[in-house]
Amino acid sequence: MKRKEIVLIKETRQNEVVKKIMDAIAPFLTIRASDRVAIKINLSGAKEIYANTHYETVESLIHYLRDKYGNAQITVIEGSDGAFFSGKTTWDIFYKFKYKEIEMQGAQLCNLDDLAHDHVLKIETISGPQEVNFCRFPADYLISIVPPKTHNIFPVSLSIPNLIGFVKPEHRVLMFGASNPEMKRINFIHSEKYFQLLPLANRNFVALLKQIQPSLVIIDGLYGMEGKGPIKGSPVFHGFAIACEDAVMADALATHVMGFSGDDVPYLALANSEGLGNNRWQNIIGVDPQMVKFPYRPHPLFQRQRKWRETKSRNETAAGQSPKGTVVDAQPPKGTVVDAQPPKGTVVDAQPPENRPQDHDGNHSPQN
């Protein structure tokens, strides 16, 4: 697989994030002026602003694509699971978070829930194999732009979980390994069935990634969400952004910047083994990851997530097998060169700390 370039910047000004990250990644992009561009946002919160992609970021990206590349056909797309589970529509969320104004910028707005979900994906659930329906959007260049958030299963929600918006609303919960009635009966804190969901969800989302692969991922880390993400967590004022045409690499670096290990996110290694991306980065263009690394408070279920992985590894080792799907640590070896501006480089130690994310208050904005 040809290695894609990845950019990491530190920026705390909303009006500068897009220009700075796009200027840095622009020389390596494959986008063309004639491309029909779709910008897949994340609106998982029906009312929680920090759970969603920021409107100002998307607006700035539209102007950048027009001015830099001359793209004339740009559509902002989303199918909001937060809307569905709160009894609203994606259009309701579009209006609530200013996205109706996209049309005033000369771009289009598309509710993926309104499209025909006529493609079939075979997935796994605790009740056995199932099929879910998903849609495609006719675009030549698909950009996924998301905030960094913690999650109750993965344990981070980044660009690959953002693909859930393409799945038929009634089928989305199945992607996590169980039907809606089954989910309601599972006690995530105490039930052993929770451990069954973890490998199923990771495999299901990698299966979806095989069908829909973003052309470019932008992790907008001006703000993030920690704790009870991906919806009910607390906001974090973080001040970074990542851009890469490899979704797996972008998610892997964001995972590290959030203070987690790649070992904690099984879909990264699984996607890497399937040839869908690279879960190891090398020459980062921009800043040293240690300059922006900020440990997020994990989801309260984080220790259960790790227990599943450790138990699985021990069982396979006891059986004399190499642990299948073992996650390769997404961090580069010590002494990896991180390019500030090619070809100049800075030597950094990108290894994660020994301790897991701890409680902290320094960069946290007041909770809404």
C-alpha positions as CSV (number, residue, x, y, z in Angstrom):
1,M,0.0,0.0,0.0
2,K,1.4,3.4,-0.9
3,R,2.0,5.5,2.1
4,K,-0.1,8.6,2.5
5,E,1.2,11.9,4.0
6,I,-0.3,13.0,7.3
7,V,-0.4,16.5,8.8
8,L,-0.8,17.5,12.4
9,I,-1.2,21.2,13.4
10,K,-1.7,23.1,16.6
11,E,-4.2,25.9,16.3
12,T,-6.7,27.5,18.8
13,R,-8.3,30.0,16.5
14,Q,-11.5,28.8,14.8
15,N,-11.1,31.0,11.7
16,E,-7.5,29.7,11.1
17,V,-7.9,25.9,11.5
18,V,-9.1,25.0,8.0
19,K,-6.7,27.2,6.1
20,K,-3.7,26.0,8.2
21,I,-4.4,22.3,7.9
22,M,-5.4,22.4,4.3
23,D,-2.4,24.5,3.2
24,A,-0.2,21.9,4.8
25,I,-1.9,18.8,3.2
26,A,-2.7,20.4,-0.1
27,P,0.5,19.4,-2.0
28,F,-0.3,15.8,-1.3
29,L,-4.0,15.6,-2.2
30,T,-5.5,13.9,-5.2
31,I,-8.5,16.1,-5.5
32,R,-9.3,17.7,-8.9
33,A,-11.3,20.7,-9.9
34,S,-13.8,18.6,-11.7
35,D,-14.5,16.4,-8.7
36,R,-17.9,16.3,-7.2
37,V,-17.1,16.7,-3.5
38,A,-19.1,15.4,-0.5
39,I,-18.3,16.5,3.0
40,K,-19.5,14.0,5.5
41,I,-20.1,15.7,8.8
42,N,-20.9,14.2,12.2
43,L,-24.2,15.3,13.9
44,S,-24.6,12.6,16.5
45,G,-25.9,15.0,19.1
46,A,-29.5,16.1,18.8
47,K,-28.7,19.1,21.1
48,E,-25.1,18.7,22.3
49,I,-23.0,21.1,20.3
50,Y,-19.6,19.5,21.3
51,A,-20.8,16.1,20.0
52,N,-21.0,17.5,16.4
53,T,-18.9,18.8,13.6
54,H,-18.6,22.6,13.9
55,Y,-20.5,24.6,11.3
56,E,-17.8,27.2,11.0
57,T,-15.2,24.6,10.1
58,V,-17.4,23.2,7.3
59,E,-18.1,26.7,6.0
60,S,-14.4,27.5,5.9
61,L,-13.7,24.2,4.1
62,I,-16.3,25.0,1.4
63,H,-14.7,28.4,0.7
64,Y,-11.2,26.8,0.7
65,L,-12.2,24.1,-1.9
66,R,-13.7,26.7,-4.1
67,D,-10.8,29.2,-3.9
68,K,-7.9,26.6,-4.0
69,Y,-9.2,23.9,-6.3
70,G,-12.2,25.5,-8.1
71,N,-14.6,22.8,-7.0
72,A,-18.1,23.8,-8.0
73,Q,-20.1,20.8,-6.9
74,I,-19.9,20.5,-3.1
75,T,-22.5,18.8,-1.0
76,V,-22.6,18.5,2.8
77,I,-24.1,15.1,3.8
78,E,-25.2,13.4,7.0
79,G,-27.6,10.9,8.4
80,S,-27.8,11.7,12.1
81,D,-28.2,8.7,14.4
82,G,-28.7,11.2,17.3
83,A,-31.7,12.6,15.4
84,F,-33.2,9.1,14.8
85,F,-32.9,7.9,18.4
86,S,-34.3,11.2,19.8
87,G,-37.4,11.0,17.5
88,K,-36.2,13.8,15.2
89,T,-35.0,14.0,11.6
90,T,-31.6,14.9,10.3
91,W,-33.2,18.0,8.8
92,D,-34.2,19.1,12.3
93,I,-30.5,18.8,13.3
94,F,-29.4,20.6,10.2
95,Y,-31.6,23.5,11.1
96,K,-30.7,23.5,14.8
97,F,-26.9,23.7,14.1
98,K,-27.0,26.3,11.3
99,Y,-26.3,23.9,8.5
100,K,-29.2,25.2,6.5
101,E,-27.0,28.2,5.8
102,I,-24.7,25.9,3.8
103,E,-27.0,26.6,0.9
104,M,-26.3,30.3,1.2
105,Q,-22.6,29.4,0.6
106,G,-23.6,28.0,-2.8
107,A,-23.2,24.4,-1.6
108,Q,-25.9,21.7,-1.4
109,L,-27.2,19.9,1.7
110,C,-28.2,16.2,1.6
111,N,-29.9,14.1,4.3
112,L,-28.6,10.6,3.7
113,D,-31.7,9.2,5.4
114,D,-33.7,10.4,2.3
115,L,-31.7,8.3,-0.1
116,A,-32.4,4.8,-1.2
117,H,-30.5,2.4,1.1
118,D,-30.4,-0.3,-1.6
119,H,-26.9,-1.7,-0.8
120,V,-26.6,-4.7,1.5
121,L,-23.8,-5.3,4.1
122,K,-23.4,-8.6,5.9
123,I,-22.6,-8.1,9.6
124,E,-22.3,-10.1,12.8
125,T,-24.5,-9.8,15.9
126,I,-24.9,-11.6,19.2
127,S,-27.9,-13.4,17.6
128,G,-25.9,-14.4,14.5
129,P,-25.3,-13.0,11.0
130,Q,-27.5,-10.2,9.9
131,E,-27.8,-7.9,6.9
132,V,-28.1,-4.1,7.0
133,N,-28.9,-1.7,4.2
134,F,-26.7,1.3,3.4
135,C,-26.6,4.0,0.8
136,R,-23.9,5.6,-1.3
137,F,-23.6,9.2,-2.3
138,P,-22.5,10.0,-5.8
139,A,-19.2,11.9,-5.1
140,D,-15.8,11.7,-6.6
141,Y,-14.0,12.9,-3.5
142,L,-15.5,12.1,0.0
143,I,-14.2,14.2,2.9
144,S,-15.0,13.1,6.5
145,I,-14.7,15.8,9.0
146,V,-15.2,14.9,12.7
147,P,-14.4,16.1,16.2
148,P,-12.4,13.7,18.5
149,K,-14.6,12.0,21.0
150,T,-14.6,9.1,23.5
151,H,-17.0,6.3,22.9
152,N,-18.7,3.6,24.9
153,I,-17.5,0.7,22.7
154,F,-14.5,1.6,20.6
155,P,-13.3,3.6,22.9
156,V,-12.8,6.6,20.6
157,S,-15.2,8.0,17.9
158,L,-13.4,9.4,14.9
159,S,-13.7,9.1,11.1
160,I,-14.4,5.4,10.8
161,P,-17.4,5.3,13.2
162,N,-18.6,8.4,11.3
163,L,-19.6,6.0,8.5
164,I,-22.7,5.0,10.5
165,G,-24.6,7.9,8.8
166,F,-24.7,5.9,5.5
167,V,-26.5,3.0,7.2
168,K,-30.3,2.8,7.1
169,P,-31.5,4.5,10.4
170,E,-33.4,1.4,11.6
171,H,-30.3,-0.7,11.1
172,R,-27.7,1.4,12.7
173,V,-27.8,-0.1,16.1
174,L,-27.1,-3.5,14.5
175,M,-23.7,-2.3,13.5
176,F,-22.8,-2.4,17.2
177,G,-23.7,-6.1,17.4
178,A,-27.3,-6.3,18.7
179,S,-30.8,-5.2,17.8
180,N,-32.4,-2.3,19.7
181,P,-34.5,-4.6,22.0
182,E,-31.3,-6.7,22.7
183,M,-29.3,-3.5,23.5
184,K,-32.0,-2.4,26.0
185,R,-31.6,-5.7,27.9
186,I,-27.8,-5.6,28.1
187,N,-26.4,-4.1,31.2
188,F,-23.2,-2.5,29.9
189,I,-21.7,-2.2,33.4
190,H,-22.2,-5.8,34.6
191,S,-23.3,-8.0,31.7
192,E,-20.9,-10.4,30.0
193,K,-22.8,-9.8,26.8
194,Y,-21.2,-6.4,26.6
195,F,-17.9,-8.2,25.9
196,Q,-19.6,-9.9,22.9
197,L,-20.5,-6.5,21.4
198,L,-16.9,-5.2,21.3
199,P,-15.4,-7.5,18.7
200,L,-18.6,-7.6,16.6
201,A,-18.8,-3.8,16.4
202,N,-15.2,-3.4,15.4
203,R,-15.5,-6.1,12.6
204,N,-18.8,-4.6,11.4
205,F,-17.3,-1.1,11.0
206,V,-14.3,-2.4,9.2
207,A,-16.7,-4.2,6.8
208,L,-18.4,-0.9,6.2
209,L,-15.1,0.8,5.6
210,K,-14.5,-1.7,2.8
211,Q,-17.6,-0.4,1.1
212,I,-17.2,3.3,1.8
213,Q,-13.7,4.8,2.1
214,P,-13.2,8.5,2.7
215,S,-10.9,10.3,0.2
216,L,-9.7,12.7,3.0
217,V,-10.2,12.7,6.7
218,I,-10.0,15.9,8.8
219,I,-10.0,15.5,12.6
220,D,-11.1,18.9,13.9
221,G,-9.7,19.0,17.4
222,L,-10.4,22.6,18.2
223,Y,-12.9,21.1,20.7
224,G,-13.2,17.5,21.6
225,M,-15.4,15.4,23.9
226,E,-14.3,13.2,26.8
227,G,-16.0,11.0,29.4
228,K,-19.4,9.8,28.4
229,G,-19.0,10.3,24.7
230,P,-19.9,10.2,21.9
231,I,-22.9,12.4,23.0
232,K,-23.2,13.0,26.7
233,G,-19.5,13.7,27.5
234,S,-17.8,16.9,28.6
235,P,-16.1,19.4,26.2
236,V,-12.4,19.7,25.9
237,F,-10.7,22.8,24.4
238,H,-7.8,21.0,22.7
239,G,-6.6,23.0,19.7
240,F,-5.3,20.6,17.1
241,A,-6.2,19.3,13.7
242,I,-5.2,16.2,11.6
243,A,-5.6,15.7,7.9
244,C,-4.7,12.6,5.8
245,E,-6.1,10.7,2.8
246,D,-5.7,7.5,4.9
247,A,-8.6,7.2,7.3
248,V,-6.9,4.5,9.4
249,M,-3.8,6.6,9.8
250,A,-5.7,9.7,10.7
251,D,-7.7,7.8,13.4
252,A,-4.6,6.2,14.7
253,L,-2.8,9.5,15.2
254,A,-5.8,11.1,16.7
255,T,-6.1,8.2,19.1
256,H,-2.6,8.8,20.3
257,V,-3.1,12.6,20.6
258,M,-6.1,11.9,22.8
259,G,-3.9,9.9,25.2
260,F,-5.0,6.4,24.2
261,S,-3.0,3.5,22.8
262,G,-3.7,2.0,19.4
263,D,-4.0,-1.3,21.3
264,D,-7.3,0.0,22.7
265,V,-8.9,0.5,19.3
266,P,-9.2,-2.9,17.6
267,Y,-10.6,-1.6,14.3
268,L,-7.3,0.1,13.6
269,A,-5.3,-3.1,13.4
270,L,-8.1,-5.0,11.7
271,A,-8.5,-2.3,9.0
272,N,-4.7,-2.3,8.6
273,S,-4.6,-6.1,8.1
274,E,-7.4,-5.8,5.5
275,G,-5.3,-3.4,3.5
276,L,-7.7,-0.5,4.1
277,G,-5.1,1.8,5.6
278,N,-2.0,2.1,7.7
279,N,-2.2,2.2,11.5
280,R,1.4,3.3,11.9
281,W,2.6,6.8,11.0
282,Q,6.1,7.9,10.2
283,N,7.0,11.3,9.0
284,I,4.4,13.7,10.3
285,I,4.2,17.0,8.6
286,G,3.7,19.8,11.1
287,V,4.1,19.6,14.9
288,D,5.5,17.0,17.2
289,P,2.5,14.9,18.6
290,Q,3.8,15.5,22.1
291,M,3.1,19.2,21.7
292,V,-0.6,18.6,21.3
293,K,-1.1,15.4,23.2
294,F,-3.7,15.8,25.9
295,P,-5.1,12.7,27.7
296,Y,-8.9,12.6,27.6
297,R,-10.9,11.2,30.5
298,P,-12.0,7.9,29.0
299,H,-15.6,6.6,29.0
300,P,-16.6,5.1,32.3
301,L,-16.7,1.7,30.5
302,F,-13.1,2.0,29.4
303,Q,-11.8,-0.5,31.8
304,R,-14.4,-3.0,30.6
305,Q,-13.3,-2.4,27.0
306,R,-9.7,-3.1,28.0
307,K,-10.7,-6.2,30.0
308,W,-12.3,-7.8,26.9
309,R,-9.0,-7.3,25.0
310,E,-6.8,-8.7,27.7
311,T,-9.1,-11.7,28.4
312,K,-9.2,-12.5,24.7
313,S,-5.4,-12.3,24.4
314,R,-4.8,-14.5,27.4
315,N,-7.3,-17.1,26.2
316,E,-5.7,-17.3,22.7
317,T,-2.2,-17.4,24.2
318,A,-3.2,-20.3,26.5
319,A,-4.6,-22.1,23.5
320,G,-1.2,-21.8,21.8
321,Q,-2.4,-19.3,19.2
322,S,-1.1,-15.9,18.2
323,P,-3.9,-13.5,19.2
324,K,-5.9,-12.9,16.1
325,G,-6.6,-9.3,15.4
326,T,-4.1,-8.2,17.9
327,V,-3.8,-4.4,17.5
328,V,-0.4,-3.2,16.4
329,D,0.5,-0.2,18.5
330,A,-0.1,2.8,16.3
331,Q,2.9,4.7,17.7
332,P,6.1,4.8,15.8
333,P,9.3,3.6,17.4
334,K,11.3,5.9,19.6
335,G,13.4,8.3,17.6
336,T,11.0,8.6,14.6
337,V,11.6,11.8,12.7
338,V,8.7,14.1,12.5
339,D,9.0,16.7,9.8
340,A,8.1,20.2,10.7
341,Q,8.5,21.3,7.1
342,P,10.0,18.8,4.7
343,P,12.8,18.1,4.4
344,K,13.7,19.5,7.8
345,G,12.9,17.1,10.7
346,T,12.7,17.0,14.4
347,V,13.4,13.8,16.4
348,V,10.6,13.0,18.8
349,D,9.6,10.2,21.1
350,A,6.1,9.3,20.1
351,Q,5.7,6.4,22.5
352,P,2.6,6.6,24.8
353,P,3.1,7.0,28.5
354,E,2.9,4.1,30.8
355,N,-0.2,5.4,32.6
356,R,-3.7,5.6,31.2
357,P,-5.5,8.9,30.8
358,Q,-6.1,10.5,34.2
359,D,-8.5,13.1,35.6
360,H,-7.5,16.6,34.7
361,D,-9.1,20.0,34.5
362,G,-6.6,22.3,32.8
363,N,-8.0,22.5,29.2
364,H,-11.6,21.8,30.0
365,S,-14.4,24.2,29.0
366,P,-17.4,24.4,31.3
367,Q,-19.9,21.7,30.5
368,N,-23.0,22.8,28.6
